[in-house]
């Protein structure tokens, strides 16, 4: 155990006794004979725990404790109060003011060490939690100062403090999960769980048990009772990602849960009340899915209370340099690397690219350049545009002209659905070809889960042997 302890007591013998006990346990000890002197030492920093006498000449220990708790830097610092003549009222006041613990003189060596160790352990765990929370917030921070992003931020500030359900739509790789996490972080539920469920990654036969849990013996392999995601998120936020891929039976149960605020585990008839805020996301056109009978209309209306659309990267090109610089810092930090300098021309070139895979594709490109470049990242380190990028540029350039009408196999103009499927299949094929049929890499570029890409390939009959 290594830590720095500040002992504040007007009795020299008490300070000397505590120093001997604490230094014998390997702790660093500093002393102050008054509250005023102790507060001055605290302002200098470097103190991990304070042992503070209640009754001191001048400023009392209770008043000193109030000042410690009033400062943001020391608000949660462990403070152990001691006294030889404290009344019950003073002891209660100390605890109410925020004392971590309280003990009386004469001091018992073992008692002092146990309480100091417990307080330090709790303090160190809290700091670790704070560090991890800060890392998570940094990882999921939203980056961008473009007008489009400012509009999005304004929407989030309005909807986050409410309990309104939000349907987040947008292309793959535009940061729908970041939006969901931002809503949770800005809400009154921020200290409760944020639970993400990827509806596309869970097989249809397992989605209900994942969402609602199951009882022991509910099915083969159910050896013990298990909570579902709804129960895990109780009091917090449940994020249903890729909800457009949810099975019809699961949609019905989710609708029932939203209507009643109650769920039932698989294999049980008992209902359980849950308090969960639902956020959902999809890259599909759910209105079209409703028209096509693929998604329940009543569930769509329940989810679409507040619609938010995440902008594609091509609509916020001025944010590309900010994003690229942030991704570079994050990658170098995670891998213990020095942040490499970047030529300004690199950021200019990145901002002009079409980015069909949006922010996720940009992040992959930045990480690739960080790995393969030399001491400095230059335009020579930029990956080739590839077929997808060139195709997107040509398509973007042709928007001002007359676009040809796409025709079906029968020579008739395609319906919107037919053209959407045709475009999706063509895009998937081009991506697979561009990545030499590496499905994992293609899924990353497309911004979808690997299992979801396999499902798309099966539905379109895409096989490598047919395209050699």
N, C-alpha and C positions, 0 to 999 in steps of 0.2 A: 504494500500500500504506500503510494507516494502522493503527498498533497501538502499544501501550505495552509497552516492554521493560524488564525489571529485570536489571541486571548486578551479580552478586555476586562480587567478587574483592578480595583484600587488597592487590593491587598497583595503586597509583594510576595508573601509566602504562598498564596494560592497560585499566582502566576508561575512561581518557581516550581511548585509541585506539578502543575499541568505541563510545564515545559519538559520536566524529567520523564513523566509518563508518556507523553506524545513523542518526544524525540527517541525514547527507548523503543517505540514502535516504528521508527523510521520516518516520522513525519517532520516537516520543517515548521518551526514555531516562531512567530513574532508576537511582541507584547505591546499593550497600551494600557496606561493607568487611568484613562478617562474616556468617556464616550466620544468627546470631541477629537481626541488624538486617534482613536480607533477609526472614526469616519474618514479622517485625513488619510490614513493608511489604505483604507478601502478604495478611495478615489484613485490611488496609484495603480490599483489592479493587482492581479496575481494571487488573490486570496481564494481558497476553495471552501473554507468553512470558518465560521466565527463562533467563539464561545464568549458569551456576553453576560456580565453580571447585571441583575435587575436594579440593584441599588448602588448608584455611583454618585460621587460628588459632582455638582453642576448638572449637566444633562443626565436624565435617568436612562437606564437600559431600555425601558419601554419606548421612550421617545426616540432613542437611537435606532431601535428596531423599526419604528414607523418610518424613519428616514431611509433606512436600508431598503424597505419594501417599496418606498415611493420612487426609487431610482430604477429605471429600466434595466440597467446593467447588473443590479444586485437583487432584483425583485424575487428571484427564486433561489438565491444563495442560501444554503443551509445555515441556520443560526440556532445554536443551543443556548438556552437561558439557564443561569445558575444563580442561586441565592441561599444565604444561610438563615435569613429571617423573613422570607416572603410570605405574605398572607395568601389565603386561597383566592381572594379577589385578584391579587397581583399575578398569580399563576394562571388564572383564567384569562386575564387581560393579555398576558404574554402569548398564550395560544391563539386567542382571537386576533391578535395583531399579526400573527404569522410565524410564530416561533416553530421551528422544526421539532424541537423536543425541550424538555425541562427537567432539571434534577437539582437536588438540594445539597448543600454542604452539611457535614464533611464529605469530601469526595471519596468515592470508592474507585480504585484503579481499574478493576475489571469492568465496572459499570461505565466508566468514562470511555474506555476503549471500544466497548461494544456499541455504545450509542454513536460515537464518532464514526466508527467503521460503517454502521448502518446508514447514517446520514450521508457519508461520502459515496457509498455505493449507489444510493438512490439518486444523488446529484449527478454522478457520472453516467448513470443510465439515462437520466433526463437529458443530459447534454448530447448523448449519442442519439437519442430519439430526435432531438432538435436538429442535429446534423443530418440525419437521414431524411427528415422531413424537408429540410432546406434543399438537399440533393434532389428529392422527388419534385419539389416545386420548380427547381431550376430545369430539370429534365423535361417537365411538362409545361414550361412557360410558353406563352404565346408571344411570338416575335413579329413585329411589323408596325410601321408608322404610316402606311399608305391610307388614303381616304377610305378605301374599302375596308381595311382593318379597323379604322377608327369607328366606322359605322357598326361593325361587328362588336367592338368593345362596348359601345353604347347600348346595344341590344342586351348583351350579357349583364351589364350593371342593372338593367331594369328587371330582367327575368330571374336572376340568381336569388335575390332575397325572398322570392315567393315560393310556393309549393307547386306552381304550375308545371304540368308535363311539357316536355320540349322534344320535338322531332327535328333532329339535325340531319340535313341532307347535303350532298355534295359529292364531287368526284372522288375516286380513290386517291389517297395520299394527300388530301387537303387539310387534315388535322381535325377530323370530327371528334376523336377521342380527347384531344386537347381542349376543345370547346366544352365537352362534357365535364372534364376535370375542373376547368375554370369555373363553370357554373356551381359545381359542388364546393370548390374552395371559397367562393364568394357568398355562399349560402349560410343560413343558420345551422345547417347540418355539417359544417366543415370538420367538426371534431368527431363525427360519427363515421362509420365505414363508407367507403366508395367501392362498390363491387361491380366489376366488369364481366359481362357474359358475351362471348363471341358466338352468336347464334349459328353462324355458318360453319364453325369449326367443330360443333358438337353434333354427332349423328342424331337423326330424327328420333330414333328409338330411345335415346338417352336424355333428350332435352328436358322432358318433364321431370325426371328424377333429379337432374342438375338444378332446375329452377325451384322445385318445390320440396326436394328431399324425399326420403323414403323410410319406411319402417322395416325393422328386421324381418326377413322372410318374405318381403313383398315380391321378390323375384329371385331367380337363381343367382347366387353370388352376393345377395344382400345379407351379409353376416351380422350387421348391426345397424341400428338406427343412424340416419345421417341427415343433418340439416341441409336445406337447399339454399340457393342464392338469395331468395326472398327473405328467409329468416336471418341469414348472415348479414344482410343489408338493413335489417330492422333499425329504424331510427335515422338511417342515412340515405344514400342514393344508390339505386340500381341502374346501371348503364347497359342497355340491351343493344349491343353493336350488331350490325348486319341483320337487323330484325326482319328485313324483307326475305330472308332465307329461312324463317321459322316455319315449322310444319303447321298444318291446319289444326291438328288436335292441340298443339301447344298454344297456338293463337287463341283458341277458345278458352283454355285455362287461364291464360294471362288476362284476357278480357274479364273473366269472372273475378279474378283477384283485384283488378282495377276497380271494378264495380262495387265489390263488397268490402275490400280491405282485408280479406281473409283468404287463407290458402289451406290446402289439405295435402299432406305428404302422400306419396304413392303407397298404396296398401293400407291407408287409414281413412276413416270416415270423419274423424275429428277435425274441426276447423281451428285454425290458429290465426289470431289477429296480428297483422303486421302494419307498421307505419313506414312506408317506403316511398321515396320520390322516384318516379320513373323518368329516365332520359333514354331516348332511343335514337339510333342512327342508321342510315342506309345510303348506299350509292345508287339505289334503284329509284325509278319513278313509281312511288307507291300508288299514286292516283291511277296510273295506267295498270298497275298490278291489280288494283281493286276492280277496274273495268274488265280485266281479263279473268277475273275470278280466282286470282292467285293469292289475294290478301283480303282479309275480312274488312268490310267497309266500316262496321261499328268499332272495331279495334283501331282502325286508321283515325277515325274522328276522336277517339279517346286519347290517342297519342299526340295528335297534331294540334294540341291546344295552342302552343307557341311554336311556329315553324322558324327555324334558323338555317340559313344556307351558308356553308363554308366556301369562300371564293377560291377558284382555281388559281394557280401561281401565275398564269399568263395575264390575269386581271390585276395583279399587284407586283409587277416587275420591279418596281422601285424598292421592294422589300428583299429582293434576292441577295444583294450584298450583305445586308444585316443577317439574314438567315445563314448564308454561307460562312460568315465569320463566326457566328455562334456555334455552328456545327463543327467547325475546325477546332475551336477552343474546347468543346465538349469531348471530341474524339481524342485530342492530345492529352487532356486531363485524365480520361479513363485509362489511357494506355501509358501514362507516365512519360509523355514525350514533350519536348520543347515546342511551343507554338511557332510554326514556321511563318516567316513573313510572306506576304502575297502581293504580287504585282497588281496595280490598279487595273491593268488591262484584263486580268483574269475575271474580276468582278463584272467589268463591262461586258465581257463575252458571255458570262453566265446569265446576266440579266436579259440578253437578247435571245436566249434559247427558248424553244417552245414548251419544254417540260411537260410532256403528256402524262408522266407519272407524278407530277406536282411536287410537293415539298419532300415526300419520301424519296423520289428519284434524285432530287438535288442533294439530299443528305448522303445518299449512296455515292454520288459523284465526288462530293467533297472528301469523304473518307478514302475513296480510291486515290485521289490526288495526294492526300496527306501521307499515304503509305508509299506510293510509287515515286514521289517527287524527290528532288535533292534537298539542299539546304534551304532553298527558296522555291515557292510555287509560282511557276510562270505559265504563259499561254501554251508552251510546249507540253505541259502536263495535262492540258484539257483533253478528255477523251473525244474521239470522233463522234460526230452527231449521230451516225448510224442511220439505218433506214427509217426508223420511227421518227426521229427528230426531223429528218429531211422531209418526210411525208407530211408531218405536222406543219412545217414551215410553208410548204407548197400549198397546203390546204388553207392556211391562214392568209397567204398572199392572194389566194383566189376568191376570198370572201367578197371582194368588191365587184367581181364580175358575175357572169351568168354561169351558174353551176349546172352541169348536166343532170337530167332526171334519171335516177337509178332504176334499172329495169329488173324484173323478176326473170326466172328461167323461161316463163311463157312469153316474155317480151312486153308484159304489161308493167306499168309503173308500180313500184313497191309501195306497200302500206308503210306507215310509220314504224310499226312493230317489226315488219320484215326488214326494213332498212336498218333499224337499231340492232337486230340480231346479226345481220350481214356485216355491219361495221364492227360489232364486238368480236365476231369470229375472225374477221380480217385482222383486227388489231392483235388478237391473241396469237394468231399464226405468225404475224410479222415479229412479234416480241419473242416467240419461241425460236424463230429462225435467227433473229438477231443475237440471241443468247446461246446459240448452238444447241437448242432443245434442253437446256438446263432448267428444269421446271421450277426449282427453288429460286434461281436467279430471275427467271421470268415473272414469277409471282411477286418478287420484291419490286421489280420495275412497274408492274401493273398495280401494285398497292393492294393486293389481296392475299388471303391466306393460301398456303400451298394446297390444302385440302379443297378449298373453294375452286382453285384453278383446275385441279383434277376433275372436279364435278362439271365445270364448264366444258372441259375438253371432251368428257364423255357425252354431254348433252349435244354438242356440235359434231360429234363423230371425228374429232381431231386425233389422228394417230401419226406418229413420226414416220412409220414405214410408208405412209401414203404421200409423204412430202420429201422424199430423199432425192 
